[in-house]
């Protein structure tokens, strides 16, 4: 029981530290963005660099998890795919490669639908294969909400419909929601890595301890 409480406190401390870190992180990004005088939707802004750095860290965590999962080929490939996907997003965030689709498709928003579908498919596969803890699921769910909010703001600047705000406000809100979505996804990955990745099937430590105690109690009740 004491070990279980200690594990819960450690996870809670991690979440609070992440919340504080990202609060300072986002505040610095927004302040530096405003002081730069650049439009939030301009290529290579401060916010883009900050967001890209989080994606690179998420890619590294996914790579470390893939290494831990080896030689379980299915899980190894899953985490390599997550690593490659987040790395591609980091490169795109810094160099805005997806903007080039504007010349091919006439609109660069279609690829954002594909990214959302990829995120949904990835989260579903991750849930089936790794059985993440309740806290990890909650973080991914919140990240998905922020992700959808980011798309609503992005599409609501006149591309598909018009939200009742100025363009500058919408551009800044779009970047903020994008940061929040990525950071919440990242938090889910980090919590999973710390609490579950070391276990062969991804179960969280509390569940393993509970199952072990249950089996021990069952064995003790067996006649000699």
Residue pairs with C-beta under 8 A, 6 or more apart in sequence:
3 209
4 206
4 209
4 210
7 195
7 205
7 206
7 209
8 206
11 135
11 191
11 194
11 195
14 190
14 191
14 194
15 135
15 187
15 191
18 187
18 190
22 183
22 187
25 50
25 183
26 50
26 176
26 179
26 180
26 183
28 50
29 46
29 47
29 50
29 51
29 179
30 47
30 172
30 176
32 46
33 40
33 45
33 46
33 47
33 172
33 175
36 45
36 46
38 45
38 46
39 45
39 168
39 171
40 47
40 168
40 171
40 172
40 174
40 175
41 171
41 174
41 175
43 96
43 99
44 94
44 96
45 175
47 175
47 179
48 93
48 94
48 96
48 175
49 94
50 179
51 93
51 175
51 178
51 179
51 182
52 90
52 91
52 93
52 94
53 90
54 179
54 182
54 183
54 186
55 86
55 87
55 89
55 90
55 93
55 182
55 186
56 86
56 87
56 90
57 186
58 86
58 182
58 185
58 186
58 189
59 83
59 84
59 86
59 87
59 90
60 83
61 186
61 189
61 190
61 193
62 79
62 80
62 82
62 83
62 86
62 189
63 79
63 80
63 83
64 193
64 197
65 79
65 82
65 189
65 192
65 193
65 197
66 75
66 76
66 78
66 79
66 80
66 82
66 83
68 197
68 198
69 75
69 76
69 78
69 79
69 197
70 76
72 200
74 129
75 129
75 130
75 202
78 125
78 126
78 129
78 130
81 122
82 122
82 126
82 189
85 118
85 122
89 115
91 97
92 98
98 108
98 111
98 112
99 108
100 108
101 107
101 108
101 110
101 111
102 108
107 159
109 154
109 155
109 159
109 160
112 151
112 154
116 147
116 148
116 151
119 144
119 147
119 185
120 144
123 140
123 144
126 132
126 140
127 137
129 202
130 192
130 196
130 201
130 202
131 201
131 202
131 203
132 140
132 188
132 192
132 196
132 202
132 204
133 191
133 192
133 195
133 196
133 204
133 206
133 207
135 191
135 195
136 188
136 191
136 192
136 195
136 196
139 184
139 185
139 187
139 188
139 191
140 184
140 185
140 188
142 184
143 181
143 182
143 184
143 185
143 187
143 188
144 181
146 177
146 180
146 181
146 184
147 181
147 185
149 177
149 181
150 174
150 177
150 178
150 180
150 181
153 163
153 170
153 173
153 174
153 177
154 174
155 161
156 162
156 163
156 170
157 163
157 167
157 170
157 171
157 174
158 167
163 170
165 173
192 202
195 204
195 205
196 202
196 203
196 204
196 205
199 205
199 208
203 211
